């Protein structure tokens, strides 16, 4: 079983006595649960962030398809993301190509990129519009972008079933809730009410006893 799913990949370095160690399955199962819990939290963050930024951009450029405004001058990577979203919708004849539909196709990476340097996003997007999407935040753009980009990396690892257990997941959780609180106190509190992450962190598996310097019994 452990060999079939390559469970050892999800165990920290030095935690197993061998790649076939049965303890690897414990790490594999725990990673699945912690990833599921973080995916739920990051989904709330992604949805809230995307809606808040889109709402501010629509107001700034006075149109729901704000990406088509001649003065927005999106960075080429952001423009490519928009084009890919539109193309995906066009291939699916059951879906109507509306501004809302396009925005639903955009990823967390896209929204985070709007808070990066881009094409002078600081003066053209952040100051006039996007900073107002974070009513509880009073700091500069760069630290906020750094926090969100770190969470974007975690989200991608979770979505692609990559190991995350070696990260400081407690710090990741605090960061996610901090940014979520900047966006919406209501969503922050709603997400926290059903959060299993603290419990799962307390249940983090222990290393195989045979892998310890003074093993006491076989796994």
HELIX and SHEET records of a PDB file:
HELIX    1   1 UNK A    2  UNK A    5  1                                   4    
HELIX    2   2 UNK A    7  UNK A   10  5                                   4    
HELIX    3   3 UNK A   23  UNK A   61  1                                  39    
HELIX    4   4 UNK A   66  UNK A   68  5                                   3    
HELIX    5   5 UNK A   76  UNK A   91  1                                  16    
HELIX    6   6 UNK A   99  UNK A  105  1                                   7    
HELIX    7   7 UNK A  108  UNK A  113  1                                   6    
HELIX    8   8 UNK A  121  UNK A  121  1                                   1    
HELIX    9   9 UNK A  122  UNK A  126  3                                   5    
HELIX   10  10 UNK A  130  UNK A  133  5                                   4    
HELIX   11  11 UNK A  141  UNK A  159  1                                  19    
HELIX   12  12 UNK A  169  UNK A  183  1                                  15    
HELIX   13  13 UNK A  185  UNK A  193  1                                   9    
HELIX   14  14 UNK A  197  UNK A  202  1                                   6    
HELIX   15  15 UNK A  209  UNK A  211  5                                   3    
END                                                                             
